[in-house]
Amino acid sequence: MAIDHNPKVFISYSWKSEEYKARVRRLADKLRGNGVDVTLDQWDLRAGHDMNSFMEMSIREAEKVLILCESEYTARADNRKGGVGKETRIITPDVYEQYQQEKFIPVVMENPVSLPTYLKSTMAVFYTTETEKEYKDLLRTIYEVYEEKRELGPVPDPEWLRGKTSGKVKATLNEDGRPLRQKDVNAKPALGEIPDWVLTAEEDEASADDALILKKVKFGRYPQGRKGEEEPLLWRVLTVDEKVRSALLITEKVIDCRRYHDTYESITWAECDLRKWLNEKFLETAFTEAERKRIAPAENDNPANKAYGTAGGRSTKEKVFLLSIDEAEKFFRSDGDRAAEATDFAGKQGVLTRDDRMGWWWLRSPGFSSDFAACVAPGGGVNDDGGRVHSGPVGVRPALWLNL
């Protein structure tokens, strides 16, 4: 049941820097603006107060405790050092008590993910990029607003389960509680409207016999299992250019883990190591000679980052590429539609994922500076701040134009 009052929340974090303290304060201020009664040491701990008593009382009285996790917090928690160490001693026993588990919420504040040992198996909330999507996920967790389960249906008929009858239920009741007659049970339901999310604009306009209405196609092969087993690559059709009869495809999943560039330096898409890898090793190994001939060379503009003005570099011509920020926002219907699961192979290679295996993946656009590249978060939000170009745990979703 969702919380219908102002929940009292305590924030546990490390004083790693003044900049980070300001970031925590902004989050606390934003939460208070949405009705969350936040207790924060920067506001509530005064000179002369006993720090141990303040922490014990704040944790005990809070309905929720947000544990802001990053590398320094984790080190202090695991080594029981400083204020974080004291809070850890208070929190840890309650975390292992079943009735207390939903009280303590790990909030991942940076990548790569770093959780204290006692929270390793606990479901965490992400606030690494501070997008509206991540903030709302955190707010929903605090207010306990979760997806509702589907209503429990009737028990299936054993004969139907054995495949001997067409009746789907053993006992189905009508609105007044009486069993329906068998002919009512098997009656064909009324035809509903096609949901908006089923068709893309391109599919809606395509003729019925047009092969391009297919949303997914298999093309090429690549390692996907944990042991490197090769399987056909599944691609999503993003759009179709009828004039030249070609389709823009992107892999349905995050298929590998690669650095945008092998060294930490200012770089653009035109010169980065990832572009070279995609158009040399990946192109040669994932596709046969006949398949490579079907891939149309793409002439890509590389615009500046709109949020920060970081230059995107010269235009490029290549067969395999990454989407730009603009393309990632244009060709997907929502953050959820843009989110992508990592293959087992990509996970083994080191792609950073959530517990549901949704992973980070690169875009070709620059980030907030020329040594950062934009990317997409596990929840599907476009992170135009980006990650350092030599960051290790970010995945790859190649894109290409396929001649039809």
Long-range contacts (C-beta under 8 A, 24 or more apart in sequence): 1-144, 2-143, 2-144, 2-145, 3-63, 3-142, 3-143, 3-144, 6-35, 6-36, 6-37, 7-35, 7-36, 7-37, 7-63, 7-64, 7-142, 7-143, 8-37, 8-39, 8-61, 8-62, 8-63, 8-64, 9-36, 9-37, 9-38, 9-39, 9-62, 9-63, 9-64, 9-65, 9-66, 9-142, 10-38, 10-39, 10-58, 10-59, 10-61, 10-62, 10-64, 10-65, 10-66, 11-38, 11-39, 11-40, 11-65, 11-66, 11-68, 12-59, 12-65, 12-66, 12-67, 12-68, 12-84, 12-87, 12-91, 13-67, 13-68, 13-73, 13-84, 14-68, 14-70, 14-72, 14-73, 14-76, 14-82, 14-84, 15-83, 16-70, 16-72, 16-73, 20-70, 24-68, 27-127, 27-130, 30-135, 31-139, 31-142, 34-139, 36-139, 36-142, 51-83, 51-86, 52-86, 55-83, 55-86, 55-87, 55-90, 56-90, 59-87, 59-90, 59-91, 62-103, 63-103, 64-103, 64-104, 64-105, 64-142, 65-91, 65-103, 65-104, 65-105, 66-105, 66-107, 66-138, 66-142, 67-91, 67-104, 67-105, 67-106, 67-107, 67-116, 67-119, 68-107, 68-109, 68-127, 69-106, 69-107, 69-108, 69-109, 69-113, 69-114, 69-115, 69-116, 69-119, 69-124, 70-108, 70-109, 70-110, 70-114, 71-110, 71-114, 73-109, 73-114, 73-116, 74-114, 74-115, 74-116, 77-116, 77-117, 77-118, 78-116, 78-117, 88-116, 88-118, 91-118, 92-118, 95-119, 95-122, 102-144, 105-138, 105-141, 105-142, 107-138, 111-352, 111-360, 111-387, 111-391, 111-393, 112-352, 112-392, 112-393, 113-352, 123-355, 124-355, 126-354, 126-377, 126-378, 126-379, 128-377, 129-377, 129-381, 129-383, 129-385, 131-377, 131-379, 131-381, 131-383, 132-381, 133-335, 133-379, 133-380, 133-381, 134-377, 134-379, 134-381, 137-379, 197-333, 200-333, 202-237, 202-239, 202-240, 206-240, 211-404, 212-237, 212-240, 212-247, 212-404, 216-252, 217-247, 217-249, 217-402, 219-249, 219-287, 219-291, 219-402, 220-286, 220-287, 220-288, 220-291, 221-286, 222-255, 222-256, 222-285, 222-286, 222-345, 223-345, 224-253, 224-255, 224-343, 224-344, 224-345, 225-343, 225-344, 225-345, 226-344, 226-345, 226-347, 226-348, 228-345, 233-286, 235-402, 238-327, 238-331, 238-399, 239-331, 241-401, 244-296, 244-403, 245-403, 245-404, 246-296, 246-401, 246-402, 246-403, 246-404, 247-401, 247-402, 247-404, 248-331, 248-399, 248-400, 248-401, 249-399, 249-400, 249-401, 249-402, 250-323, 250-331, 250-397, 250-398, 250-399, 251-397, 251-398, 251-399, 252-340, 253-340, 253-341, 253-342, 253-343, 253-346, 253-397, 254-340, 254-341, 254-342, 254-343, 254-346, 254-351, 254-359, 254-360, 254-361, 254-395, 254-396, 254-397, 255-343, 255-345, 255-346, 255-395, 255-396, 255-397, 255-398, 256-282, 256-345, 256-346, 256-349, 256-351, 256-395, 256-396, 257-346, 257-349, 257-350, 257-351, 257-392, 257-393, 257-394, 257-395, 257-396, 258-362, 258-394, 258-395, 258-396, 259-389, 259-390, 259-391, 259-392, 259-394, 260-362, 260-373, 260-387, 260-389, 260-390, 260-391, 260-394, 261-373, 261-389, 261-390, 262-390, 263-390, 264-371, 264-388, 264-389, 264-390, 265-371, 265-389, 266-369, 266-370, 266-371, 267-370, 267-371, 267-389, 268-302, 268-311, 268-312, 268-313, 268-314, 268-366, 268-370, 269-300, 269-302, 269-312, 269-313, 269-316, 269-321, 269-322, 269-364, 269-365, 269-366, 270-302, 270-313, 270-314, 270-316, 271-313, 272-373, 272-389, 274-322, 274-362, 274-396, 275-316, 275-318, 275-321, 275-322, 275-364, 278-318, 278-320, 278-321, 278-322, 278-396, 278-398, 279-318, 279-319, 279-320, 282-320, 282-398, 283-319, 283-320, 292-319, 294-402, 294-403, 295-319, 295-320, 295-400, 295-401, 295-402, 295-403, 296-400, 296-401, 296-402, 296-403, 297-401, 298-400, 298-401, 300-324, 300-364, 302-364, 302-365, 303-365, 304-366, 305-365, 305-366, 305-367, 305-368, 305-374, 305-384, 306-384, 307-368, 307-384, 307-385, 308-367, 308-368, 308-369, 308-384, 310-366, 310-367, 310-368, 310-369, 310-370, 310-372, 311-366, 311-370, 312-365, 312-366, 313-366, 319-400, 320-398, 320-399, 320-400, 321-364, 321-398, 321-399, 321-400, 322-362, 322-363, 322-364, 322-396, 322-397, 322-398, 322-399, 323-363, 323-364, 323-397, 323-399, 324-363, 324-364, 324-365, 325-363, 325-365, 325-374, 325-382, 325-384, 326-365, 327-399, 328-363, 328-376, 328-382, 329-382, 332-380, 334-380, 335-379, 335-380, 335-381, 336-379, 336-380, 337-380, 338-376, 338-380, 338-381, 338-382, 339-376, 339-378, 339-379, 339-380, 340-376, 340-380, 340-395, 340-397, 342-395, 346-395, 346-396, 350-392, 350-393, 351-393, 351-394, 351-395, 352-378, 352-393, 352-394, 352-395, 353-378, 354-378, 354-379, 359-395, 360-387, 360-393, 360-394, 360-395, 361-394, 361-395, 361-396, 361-397, 362-394, 362-395, 362-396
